[in-house]
Amino acid sequence: MSVYVGIDVHRKRSQIAVADQGGGIGVNRNVPNGRMSILGVIGDLPAGTPVAFEAAFGWGWLVELLQEHDFEPHLVHPLQCKAIASARLKNDKIDAATLAHLLRADLLPEAWIAPLPVRQQRAMLRHRTQLVRLRTLLRNRIHAVLADHGCDRGGSSRSCWSGPGRVWLDQLPLPTTSRTVVTDLLELIDAVQVPIDRLDTKLTAAAKADPRVKVLTALPGVGPLTALVLLAEIGDIHRFPSARKLASWAGLTPTVRGSDRTVRYGHISKQGDPWVRWILSEAAQTAKRSPQFATCYQQIAHRRGKKIATIAIARKLLTRAWHLLVQYDACQPDTRPVREAAQSR
C-alpha cells in the first residue's frame, strides 16, 4: 500500500504526518530536527515514498537526508499552498496532514529543488553580495563622520579608499573620538576585503569555465558577475516554457485584478526571486543608456516615469536572457554534464 508523508518543518522541531492510500493518518508526530529523529518516524517506509515539505527556513539538510535514503522529496511553494494558508483551524498537526493529503491527491504546488552544486553557487554569490553591502555600509559611516566635520570629499568612494585617499584620511585633523571611529571602520573594511577578494578569484574562474556566461555578457549591462547570479538563481532554464513564465517567476510581471470585462494592471508582483530582480535592476541602470534600449527607455519614462521604465528594461533583459540560454542549449545539447562538473568545483 502506498503511503504519503507531509512534514511541517520549523527551526528546531518538525511535525511529521504519514497518510495511507485511503487518506487515513497513521502517524502524526512532533520530533526534534535531526537525522535520527526523522528516520525514527519514516525510516521504515519503503524506498521511493513521496515526502512533501514547505520551503521554510533551512530545508537543505532535509532534502539531502531524504535523497540519501531514497525517498522522493517534494518542495512545496508556500505562497501557492492555499489549503494551509486559508485554513480556519491551523496548527502543526493539521498542516503536516494537509501536506500529506495534497501529495496523495496530486494537488501539491511544487517548487523546484535545485541540485546541491547550484545551491552552493547561489550561496557563494549571495555571501559575496552581503559582504559588499557590509563594506558599503562601513564606507558610508566614514563619510558620515567626515561630513560631520566638513571634511567629506563629495562622497567619492574612489578618492577615499585608494592609496592616496588613505593618506589623506590619515592626515585629517579629526578629534580623538572621531579618529578612533574612522580607524576602527577602516580596519573592518580591510578585514571584509580579504574574503571579497578570495571570492572574486573563485567567481572569475567559475565565469571562465561556464560558456553560458559569455553568451549572457553579450547583453548590455550584463557582466560576468551578473551572468553568474542569473545562472545560479534561474538554474535549469528549461523549467520555464516561455520568457513570460521566467519573468513571472522573478516577480517582474504586473499584478492583475479582473472582474467581468474590467481588467486592471498594477505594479510588479515582487513575488519571486529577489536576487534576480536586484541584479537585473542594477544591470538595467547601464542597459537603459545603450543603443538597444535607450529609445524604449525614453518612451516609457516619458509616459510612466523613470523607475517604471528601468523595471521595464530589467524585464526586457531577462526576456533576452531566456532566449539566449534556450538557443544556446539547443545548439549545445551535450554541454550539461560539463556544466554540472564546472559548478561542482
C-alpha positions as CSV (number, residue, x, y, z in Angstrom):
1,M,0.0,0.0,0.0
2,S,1.3,3.4,-0.9
3,V,2.0,6.0,1.8
4,Y,2.5,9.7,1.7
5,V,4.4,11.9,4.1
6,G,3.9,15.5,5.0
7,I,6.5,17.4,7.1
8,D,5.8,20.8,8.6
9,V,9.4,22.0,9.1
10,H,10.5,24.5,11.7
11,R,13.9,25.6,13.0
12,K,14.1,23.3,16.0
13,R,11.3,20.7,15.6
14,S,9.2,19.3,12.8
15,Q,5.7,17.7,12.6
16,I,5.6,14.5,10.5
17,A,2.3,13.0,9.2
18,V,2.0,9.7,7.3
19,A,-1.1,9.1,5.3
20,D,-2.1,5.9,3.6
21,Q,-3.7,5.5,0.2
22,G,-7.2,5.9,1.5
23,G,-6.3,9.2,3.3
24,G,-6.1,7.8,6.8
25,I,-3.4,9.4,9.0
26,G,-1.5,6.6,10.7
27,V,1.3,8.7,12.3
28,N,1.3,12.4,13.2
29,R,4.3,13.1,15.5
30,N,6.3,16.1,16.5
31,V,10.1,15.4,16.7
32,P,13.2,17.5,17.1
33,N,15.1,18.2,13.9
34,G,17.9,15.7,13.2
35,R,18.7,12.7,11.1
36,M,18.0,10.0,13.8
37,S,14.7,11.6,14.9
38,I,13.3,12.0,11.4
39,L,14.4,8.5,10.4
40,G,12.9,7.2,13.6
41,V,9.4,8.1,12.1
42,I,9.8,7.4,8.4
43,G,13.0,5.2,8.2
44,D,11.0,2.0,7.9
45,L,8.9,3.3,4.9
46,P,9.7,1.8,1.5
47,A,12.2,3.5,-0.9
48,G,10.6,5.9,-3.2
49,T,8.0,7.1,-0.7
50,P,7.0,10.7,-1.6
51,V,7.7,13.3,1.1
52,A,6.3,16.8,1.0
53,F,7.5,19.8,3.0
54,E,7.3,23.6,2.7
55,A,10.2,25.8,1.5
56,A,10.8,27.1,5.0
57,F,14.0,28.3,6.8
58,G,16.9,25.8,6.4
59,W,15.3,22.9,4.3
60,G,18.5,21.9,2.5
61,W,19.6,19.3,5.1
62,L,16.2,17.6,4.9
63,V,16.5,17.3,1.1
64,E,19.9,15.7,1.4
65,L,18.6,13.3,4.1
66,L,15.6,12.2,2.0
67,Q,17.7,11.7,-1.2
68,E,20.3,9.8,0.7
69,H,17.7,7.3,1.9
70,D,16.0,7.0,-1.5
71,F,12.8,8.9,-0.6
72,E,11.1,11.2,-3.1
73,P,11.3,14.8,-1.9
74,H,8.6,17.4,-2.9
75,L,9.3,21.0,-2.1
76,V,6.0,22.9,-1.6
77,H,5.6,26.5,-2.8
78,P,4.4,28.3,0.4
79,L,2.6,31.1,-1.3
80,Q,0.7,28.8,-3.6
81,C,-0.3,26.3,-0.8
82,K,-3.7,27.9,-0.3
83,A,-5.1,25.0,1.6
84,I,-2.8,25.7,4.5
85,A,-2.8,29.5,4.3
86,S,-6.6,29.8,4.3
87,A,-7.4,27.1,6.9
88,R,-9.6,28.3,9.7
89,L,-8.1,25.9,12.2
90,K,-4.3,25.9,11.8
91,N,-1.7,24.1,13.8
92,D,1.3,21.9,13.0
93,K,-0.6,18.6,13.1
94,I,-3.2,19.9,10.6
95,D,-0.5,21.5,8.4
96,A,1.5,18.2,8.2
97,A,-1.6,16.2,7.5
98,T,-2.7,18.6,4.8
99,L,0.6,18.3,3.0
100,A,0.3,14.6,3.0
101,H,-3.3,14.8,1.6
102,L,-2.3,17.2,-1.1
103,L,0.5,15.0,-2.1
104,R,-1.8,11.9,-2.2
105,A,-4.3,13.8,-4.3
106,D,-1.6,15.1,-6.7
107,L,-2.6,18.7,-5.9
108,L,0.7,19.9,-4.4
109,P,2.0,23.2,-5.7
110,E,5.7,22.3,-6.0
111,A,8.8,24.4,-6.2
112,W,12.0,23.3,-7.9
113,I,14.6,21.6,-5.8
114,A,17.9,23.0,-7.0
115,P,20.8,20.5,-7.1
116,L,23.5,20.9,-4.5
117,P,26.1,22.4,-6.9
118,V,23.6,25.1,-7.9
119,R,22.7,25.8,-4.2
120,Q,26.4,26.1,-3.4
121,Q,26.9,28.5,-6.3
122,R,24.0,30.6,-5.0
123,A,25.4,30.6,-1.5
124,M,28.8,31.8,-2.7
125,L,27.3,34.7,-4.8
126,R,24.9,35.8,-2.1
127,H,27.7,35.7,0.5
128,R,29.8,38.0,-1.7
129,T,26.9,40.3,-2.1
130,Q,26.3,40.6,1.6
131,L,30.0,41.3,2.2
132,V,30.0,44.0,-0.4
133,R,26.9,45.6,1.2
134,L,28.6,45.4,4.6
135,R,31.7,47.2,3.1
136,T,29.4,49.8,1.6
137,L,27.8,50.4,5.0
138,L,31.2,50.8,6.7
139,R,32.3,53.3,4.0
140,N,29.1,55.3,4.4
141,R,29.8,55.5,8.1
142,I,33.2,57.0,7.4
143,H,31.6,59.5,5.0
144,A,29.1,60.5,7.8
145,V,31.9,61.1,10.2
146,L,33.8,63.2,7.7
147,A,30.7,65.2,6.7
148,D,30.1,65.9,10.4
149,H,33.5,67.7,10.5
150,G,33.2,69.3,7.0
151,C,35.9,67.1,5.5
152,D,33.9,64.8,3.2
153,R,35.1,64.8,-0.4
154,G,31.8,64.8,-2.1
155,G,31.0,61.1,-1.2
156,S,33.5,59.9,-3.8
157,S,34.4,56.4,-2.6
158,R,37.4,56.0,-5.0
159,S,39.1,59.1,-3.7
160,C,38.9,57.9,-0.1
161,W,39.8,54.2,-0.5
162,S,42.7,54.3,-2.9
163,G,46.3,54.7,-1.6
164,P,46.4,58.5,-1.8
165,G,42.9,58.6,-0.3
166,R,44.1,56.6,2.8
167,V,47.0,59.0,3.2
168,W,44.5,61.9,3.0
169,L,42.3,60.3,5.7
170,D,45.3,59.8,8.0
171,Q,46.3,63.5,7.7
172,L,42.8,64.9,8.5
173,P,42.7,66.9,11.8
174,L,39.9,64.9,13.4
175,P,39.0,64.9,17.1
176,T,40.2,61.9,19.1
177,T,36.9,60.0,19.2
178,S,36.2,60.6,15.5
179,R,39.7,59.5,14.6
180,T,39.1,56.3,16.6
181,V,35.8,55.7,14.8
182,V,37.5,56.2,11.4
183,T,40.4,53.9,12.3
184,D,38.1,51.1,13.5
185,L,35.9,51.3,10.4
186,L,39.0,51.2,8.1
187,E,40.2,48.1,9.9
188,L,36.8,46.4,9.4
189,I,36.8,47.4,5.8
190,D,40.3,45.8,5.3
191,A,39.1,42.7,7.1
192,V,36.0,42.4,4.9
193,Q,38.0,43.0,1.7
194,V,40.0,39.8,2.3
195,P,37.1,37.3,1.7
196,I,35.7,39.5,-1.0
197,D,39.0,39.2,-3.0
198,R,39.1,35.5,-2.4
199,L,35.5,35.1,-3.6
200,D,36.2,37.2,-6.6
201,T,39.1,34.9,-7.6
202,K,36.8,31.9,-7.4
203,L,33.9,33.6,-9.3
204,T,36.3,34.7,-12.0
205,A,37.4,31.1,-12.5
206,A,33.8,29.9,-12.5
207,A,32.8,32.5,-15.1
208,K,35.6,31.4,-17.4
209,A,34.6,27.8,-17.1
210,D,30.9,28.3,-17.9
211,P,30.4,29.2,-21.6
212,R,26.9,30.5,-20.8
213,V,28.5,33.5,-19.1
214,K,29.9,34.6,-22.4
215,V,26.5,34.2,-24.0
216,L,24.8,36.4,-21.4
217,T,27.5,39.1,-21.3
218,A,26.5,40.0,-24.9
219,L,23.6,41.8,-23.3
220,P,24.2,45.5,-22.4
221,G,24.8,46.0,-18.7
222,V,25.4,42.3,-18.0
223,G,28.9,41.5,-16.8
224,P,30.4,38.1,-15.6
225,L,29.1,38.6,-12.0
226,T,25.6,39.5,-13.2
227,A,25.6,36.5,-15.5
228,L,26.7,34.1,-12.7
229,V,23.9,35.4,-10.5
230,L,21.3,34.9,-13.2
231,L,22.6,31.4,-14.0
232,A,22.7,30.3,-10.3
233,E,19.3,31.7,-9.4
234,I,17.5,30.5,-12.5
235,G,19.1,27.1,-12.6
236,D,17.7,24.9,-15.4
237,I,16.3,27.3,-18.0
238,H,14.0,24.6,-19.3
239,R,11.9,24.9,-16.2
240,F,10.4,27.9,-17.9
241,P,8.5,27.2,-21.1
242,S,8.5,30.9,-22.1
243,A,10.2,34.1,-21.3
244,R,7.0,35.4,-19.7
245,K,7.0,32.5,-17.3
246,L,10.5,33.3,-16.2
247,A,9.6,37.0,-15.8
248,S,6.6,36.0,-13.7
249,W,8.8,33.7,-11.5
250,A,11.2,36.6,-11.0
251,G,8.3,38.9,-9.9
252,L,8.8,41.3,-12.8
253,T,5.2,40.9,-14.3
254,P,2.4,43.2,-13.2
255,T,-0.3,42.2,-10.8
256,V,-3.7,41.7,-12.5
257,R,-7.2,42.4,-11.0
258,G,-10.0,41.4,-13.2
259,S,-13.8,41.2,-12.8
260,D,-16.3,40.7,-15.6
261,R,-14.8,42.8,-18.5
262,T,-12.8,45.1,-16.4
263,V,-9.1,44.3,-16.0
264,R,-6.6,46.4,-14.1
265,Y,-2.8,46.0,-14.2
266,G,-0.9,47.1,-11.2
267,H,2.8,47.3,-10.1
268,I,5.1,44.3,-10.5
269,S,4.2,41.4,-8.1
270,K,7.7,41.1,-6.5
271,Q,6.6,37.6,-5.6
272,G,9.7,35.8,-6.9
273,D,13.4,35.6,-6.6
274,P,14.6,38.9,-5.0
275,W,18.2,38.3,-6.2
276,V,17.2,38.2,-9.8
277,R,15.2,41.4,-9.5
278,W,18.1,43.1,-7.7
279,I,20.8,42.1,-10.2
280,L,18.6,43.0,-13.2
281,S,17.7,46.4,-11.7
282,E,21.5,47.0,-11.4
283,A,22.1,45.9,-15.0
284,A,19.2,48.0,-16.2
285,Q,20.9,51.2,-14.9
286,T,23.6,50.7,-17.6
287,A,21.4,49.0,-20.3
288,K,18.9,51.8,-20.4
289,R,21.6,54.1,-21.9
290,S,22.7,51.5,-24.5
291,P,21.6,51.9,-28.2
292,Q,19.5,48.8,-27.9
293,F,17.3,50.1,-25.1
294,A,17.7,53.9,-25.0
295,T,14.7,54.7,-27.2
296,C,12.4,52.3,-25.4
297,Y,13.5,53.6,-22.0
298,Q,12.9,57.2,-23.0
299,Q,9.4,56.4,-24.4
300,I,8.3,54.5,-21.2
301,A,10.0,57.1,-18.9
302,H,8.0,59.9,-20.7
303,R,4.7,58.1,-20.1
304,R,5.2,56.3,-16.8
305,G,8.3,57.7,-15.1
306,K,11.9,56.7,-14.8
307,K,11.5,54.0,-12.1
308,I,8.9,52.1,-14.1
309,A,10.9,52.5,-17.2
310,T,14.0,51.0,-15.5
311,I,12.0,48.0,-14.3
312,A,10.7,47.5,-17.9
313,I,14.3,47.4,-19.2
314,A,15.1,44.9,-16.5
315,R,12.3,42.6,-17.7
316,K,13.5,43.0,-21.3
317,L,17.0,42.0,-20.2
318,L,15.5,38.9,-18.6
319,T,13.5,38.1,-21.7
320,R,16.5,38.3,-23.9
321,A,18.5,36.2,-21.4
322,W,15.9,33.5,-21.7
323,H,16.1,33.4,-25.5
324,L,19.9,33.4,-25.4
325,L,20.0,30.5,-23.0
326,V,17.4,28.4,-24.8
327,Q,19.1,29.0,-28.1
328,Y,22.5,28.1,-26.6
329,D,21.2,24.8,-25.1
330,A,19.5,24.0,-28.4
331,C,22.8,24.3,-30.2
332,Q,24.9,22.6,-27.5
333,P,22.9,19.6,-26.4
334,D,25.9,17.8,-24.8
335,T,27.1,20.6,-22.6
336,R,25.1,19.9,-19.5
337,P,27.4,17.3,-17.9
338,V,30.4,19.6,-18.5
339,R,28.5,22.5,-17.0
340,E,27.4,20.5,-13.9
341,A,31.1,19.4,-13.4
342,A,32.2,23.0,-13.6
343,Q,29.6,24.1,-11.0
344,S,30.6,21.3,-8.6
345,R,34.2,22.6,-8.5
